[in-house]
């Protein structure tokens, strides 16, 4: 009887130890992937914030067109540090040009013509010249999406942000040409075939690829 109870006690201790070790292993997996990718504690804070704030909605929207969630999680980290209420960025040069189109000083701003800006107040033009949401989509992109600026800066910012990216460079995402995708998002053009990228941050693409590896690990575990 005592031997049997002793056996059960040993079995319980072994089970407890293995369960504890499993927990330690799971905790350290995240640390390991961070260390192997040379992700700093500051970067990890941003990455985990993006995952917490946007993972569910990004995964949901990506399923519609079979797009990679890790890319958009990385983009949200790069563009807005994964914050739930991202800061907006006003572009004065864009504002002046758009206002010039409205006031007949310029014929157009890209594909935007005067008829689209006619009657808009300076405040409305300012919203068009400001970037919004987790992917920092410029307000004037609302024209191409057929929505209002309020749509790309509100609760549906992830939905419309991913839709714009898909329309703009979805073929690169489908082919897993992620350096080109990051470069297009930041500069409007694919990564140059030769030489360095033209991104505002020289390490923008390098960070994006590193963050994708981190998020792919998180999504798979």
ABEGO torsion letter per residue (X at the ends): XAAAAAAAAAAAAAAAAAAAAAAAAAAAAAAAAAAAAGBBAAAAAAAAAAAAAAAAAAAAAAAAAGBBAAAAAAAAAAAAGGBABBBBBBBAAAAAAAAAAAAGABABBEABBAAAABGBBAAAAAAAABBBEAAGBBAAAAAAAGBBAAAAABAAAAAAAAAAAAAAAAAAAAAGBAAAAAAAAAAGBBBBABEBBABABAAAAAAAAAAAAAAAAAAAX
